[in-house]
Amino acid sequence: MATVPTVAEARAWLKIPHTEDDTSLAAAIAAAWSEWQMTTGRTAGDLTDVEHMALLERIGNLYAFRGDDVVSPSTWFTETIRRMVNPNAIG
């Protein structure tokens, strides 16, 4: 089982060579994890490797929005999560 990505792991995955944006990455991780928990009701210990990768991708999407950009929950991300954790889902 996988865990929630750390700041260092997200920085390495996004290929960010510096630590100046660690605060922004931490916020993106918290937002992605909160969105995941609200959608699934699952805990960090329940994550599969595929779900871990989906979280990293969502963190990358949230991190890309800077300054005055407004980030709202992604319908696509939410539906993907539901399909991943629903044993009756098709596709």
N, C-alpha and C positions, 0 to 999 in steps of 0.2 A: 504494500500500500504506500501511496505517496502522501506528502504533507503539503501544506500551504507554502508557496514559494517564498523564499527569504529575499531581502533587498539585494544581497550579494548575488544570489542565483538569478534574480531578475536582471540585474545589471550585466551579468555575464551573458545571459540569453539574448538580451537586447544589444549586446556588444557596445556598451557604454564604457569607455576607458577611464572615466574619472568618477569621483564620489560627490561632486557638487550637487547632483540631482537626487541624492539619496532620500531627501525629504519628500520630493515629488513621487519617487518610486514607492516609498512607504505608503503614501496616500493612495496611490493607484492600487497597490496590493490590498489595502484595507477596503477600498471601494469594491474591487472585484470579488474579494472574499465575502463581503457583506451581501452583495448581489447574489452570489452563489448560495449562501446560507438561506436567504429569504426565499429563493426559488425552490430549493431542495429540502431544506430543513435538516440537512446532514451535517456531520461534524468533520473536522480535519482528518480524523483517522479513517474516514470512509472513502477517501479519494483514491481513484485508480490512477495509473500513469497517464491514461488518455485525458482524464479530467484535469490532472495536474497541468498537462500541456494546454488544455483549453483555458485554464486560468492564466497561464503565462501569456497566451495570445490576447486575452482580455486586458491584462495589465499593460501590454504593449499598446493596445488601442487607447486606453485611458491616459497613459503617459504621453501619447502624441498630442493630446489636447492641452494647450498651455494658455496662460493669461486669462483673457475674458471669455474663452470658449465655454459653452455650457455642455456638460456631459450628462445625458440622461440614460437610464437603463436601456440596454440594447434589446429590442424585441427578438432579434435573431439569436443573440446570446442566450436569452432566457428560454426560448424554444429549444435550442440545442441542448441546454442543460436538462430540460424536462425529458427530452428524448433519450439522453444518456442514462438517466437514472430510473426511467420508467420501464419495468420489465415487459410491459404490454405494448410498447411503442413500436411502430413500423417505420423503418428507414432512418 
